Amino acid sequence: MADYLKESQKVMEEADLLCSQQQIETALDAMAIKIKQQLGEQNPLVLCVMTGGLVPAGMLLPRLDFPLNLDYIHATRYGHKTEGGELEWIVKPSKPLKDRVVLLVDDILDEGLTLEAIVHDCKSAGAKAVYSAVLVEKIRDRAIDIKADFVGVEVEDRYLFGFGMDYKGYLRNAAGIYAVKGA
């Protein structure tokens, strides 16, 4: 772990800031308005996609000034790696999804494979409708046809960290969206 810590410190020092904390705050405000317009009267169940969705969900929820339920799901393709692999389900929602409107909140839409699998799982569990909100959507071609319903910011296709996204398990707490230098 000490090697990852030193490496993460160096990555942070050299990283390119793509979106400042203020830009993220503004994007979250805009997302909240759109979410309220579409879901404010639908008694949604918000599912925070752990671990990356923790920071965006924690910052978005106080902006959603309407009744909702909250739960979480934990599925990952990355772990502490910088490239995605097979989807690993760690925790499924504890609240029933049958006949519920579900809002998934995650950090990033990258390849879309994790989001697609979670949406499929929610629908299979009987959700009436499934919406997705991501803080960041990478501008890139995807092998699957998936879009997030609510997007904070769009950024170039680089390896990102901050505001929930990590670099080898570190830097989720960085107060901005950063890209690893050269990546």
N, C-alpha and C positions, 0 to 999 in steps of 0.2 A: 504493500500500500504506500509506503514511503516514496517509491518511484513514481506512482501515479500522482501523488501530492505534488512533488517537485515538477513533474511534467505539466500538471494542471496550472501551477503558478506561472510557468513559462508561457503556456498557451494563452493565459489571461493577459499577461503583459504584452504579448505580440498581436493579440486579436484585433480584428476590424469591427468597430461599432457600426451596426447596420440600423438599429432603432434605439433611440434613447428611452429612458424611463418615461419622460413626458409624452413621447410619441405613443408608447404603449398605453399609458393612462388615457389618452385621447381615443385610441382605438377601442379600448375596453368600454368607454362611455358610449361610443357609437354602436358597438355590439349589443350592449344592454338595451338601448332604445329599440333596436330591431327585434331582439328576442322578446321584449315586453309586448311589442306590437303583434307579434305572431303567436306567442305562447302565454301571454299574461292572463288570459281567461281560461286556460286549459288544464290547470292543476298539474303541471308537469312534475315528473320525477327527474331530477338532475343527477346524472351519474358522472362523477369525477373519475377520469381515467388516470389511475395512478401509474407511475409516480410523477410523470411529467405534467399531468393536468392539475396537480395540487396547487401550484402557484397561480396559474390562470384562473382556476375555479375560486380560489380564496380571494382573488381580487375582483372577480366578476360577480360573485354572489351578493355582496352588499349593494351592488348597483341594480339588482333585480328586485324592485320594490313591489312584489306581488307574492302571494302564497305559493309555495312549492315544497316538495320533499327532496331530501338529499340522501344519496347513497354513493357507493364507489364500486369500481371494478378495477381489477389489476390484470392487465395482459401486456406482454412486452415481446418485442422482437430483437431488442438491443441488449438488455442487461447492462453490463459495463463495457460493452464493445462499441466500436464506432461504425459498425456495419450491421444491418438487420439480418436476422436468421429466421429460424422457424418461430412461429407464434407460440408463446408459452402462457397458458392461463394460470394465474396465481390465485385470484379471488373473483368470484362471480357476485352479482348484486345480492344483497340479503333481502331486499324488498321485492315483492312480486311485481312482475312487469305486465301481467295480463291486463289488457284493456287500458293501459296507461300511455300517456304521451311522455316520451322519454327524450331528454336533452343530454347528449354526451358532451362533456367538456374535456378537451385535451389540449396539449401544448402545441402540437404541430401536425399538419397533414403533409407527409413526405411522399412515400410511395403509395400510401393509401391502403396497404394490406391489413394493417392492424385495425383501422377504422372500419374497413369492409367486414372483417370477421366479427367485430363487436356489434355492428349494426345487424348483421345476419343473426347473431346469437340473441339479440334483443327481440327481433321479429319472431324468431323461433319460440321464444318464451311468451309470445302473445301480446307484445306491445302493440297498441293501436297505431302509433306513429313514432318514428325515431328521427330526431333532428341532431345535427352535430354542430358544435361550436369549437373552433380552433383559434388559438392566439395567432399562430403563424401558418401560412400556407406557402410552401415552396413553389416557385414558378418553374415547372418542369413537366415533361411528358410522363404520363403514368401508363403502366401496362393495363391497368383496370380503369373503368369509367366511374370515378367517384369524385364528388365535390362536397365540401363542407357547406352547410346552410348558412352559417355565420362565421365570418373570417375577420380577425383583427387586422393583420398586416400581411402583405405578400412580399416575399423576399427572394433573392436569387438562390439558386441551387448550390449551396455550400454547406459544410458541416457547421451547425449552429449550436450555441449554448446560451444559457441565461433565461430568466423568467420561467423556470421549470425544466428547460432542456439541459441535458448534462453533457459533459465531456468526461467519459470513463468514470461516471459516478460522482463527479465533482462539478462545481460551477453552476448548479441549478439556481443558486441564489444571486447570481450576477444581475445587477439592476439595469439591464438592457439586453438587446438581442445582439449577440456577437457572432462573428464567423471566425473560425480557426484560420490563421494566416496560411495562405497557400492552398487552402482546401475549398 
